[in-house]
Amino acid sequence: MIDLQIVNSSPPPIDGIFRALADPTRRRVVERLNRSPASVSELAEPFGMALPSFIEHLKVLEGCGLVRSQKAGRIRTYQLAPEPLKLAENWLSEQRTLWERRLDQFDAYVLTLKEKET
């Protein structure tokens, strides 16, 4: 018998997206790439960290599909891939709708209680 949890053990893509965006350095890279594609050295310049450490951040972003890279000669250029951001945006929108509906129901319940008191 095959354990279905083991078969489906890879996390859904949205987990990787939120994990990648949880880091402030990676969020700043995404913000920077929102303006235009950039090389590794251009992206690393504002951060005071060793290049290998910075490249690990880029690997995380590329691993979850938030950025794409291409190499021309010795220069690797990164660009934003907006599709995964749309996935995260849709999830957040669904959560917002759910909580707004719950708050509306709570508000209606409180108003009902107030009317009974008067």
N, C-alpha and C positions, 0 to 999 in steps of 0.2 A: 504494500500500500504506500502511495506517495503522499507525503505531508504537503498540503497545499501552501502552508506558510513558508516552507523552504523553497518551493517552486517560485512563489511570488515574493521572494525576499528582497528584491531590488526596490529601493524606495521610489515612489512616484517622482517624476521630474520636478514637481513643484517643491518638494523637500530640498532638492539641491539648489533651486533658485533662491529660496528663503535663506538657506544656509550660506550661500554666497553673499547675499545682500546683508547679512547680519554683521559683516565686517565693514567698518568705516572706510578703510583703504579701498576695498573693492567697490563700495558705493561711489566713492569719489572717482574711481576709474570709469565706472558706468556713466557718471555725470559728464566727465570729460569727453568720453567717446560719443555722447549724445550730440556734441557740437560737430565733430568730424573724426575720421579715422586718424590714428597716430601710431608712431613707431614705439617700440619698447622704451627706448631712451627718452622720448618725449613724455611718455606716460610716467616713467619712473622719476623724472626730474624733481617734481615737487615733494617727493617723499624721501625722508632721510633714512633710507634703509639700503642694505646691500642688494645688488642686482639679483642674485639668486633668490633671495627672500621675496623680492618683488615679483619675480617670474612665477613663484609659487602661487601668488594671488591671481596672476593672469591664467594659470593653469586651472584654478578652481572656476574662474569665470567662463573659461572656454569649455571646461568639462560639463557644466550645466547648460551650455548653449547660449549664454548671455552675450558672448563675444565670439567673433571668428577672426582667424589670423591667416595671413598669406605672406609668403617669403619671396622677396625679389632680391636676388643677389645675397648680400649679407644682412639686409634689413628686413625684419619681421614687422608687419603692420597689422594693427588690430582695428576692428570696427564693431560697432554695436549690432547685435542681432535682436531686433525688437520683439520677435514672436514669443519668447519665453516671458518677457515682461507682460505681454497681453494675458498669458496664462495666469500669472500672479494677480494681475489687475482684476480679472474675472473672478478669481477665488475671493479676493477682498470684497468685491462688489456683492457677491452672494452672501458673504458674512454680514455685510452692512445691511442688506435687505432683510435678512433673518432677524437681526437685532432691532432694527427699526420696527418691524412687525411686532416683535415681543414687547417693545416699549409702548407701542400704540395700544396693545391689549392691556398692558398694565395700567396705562393712563385711563383707559375706558373703565377698568375695574375700580380704580380709585375714585373716579367721578361717580360711579354707581354707589359706592360706599358713602360719599359725601351727600348724595341726594337722599339716601336712606336716613342719614343723621338729621336732615333738616325737616 
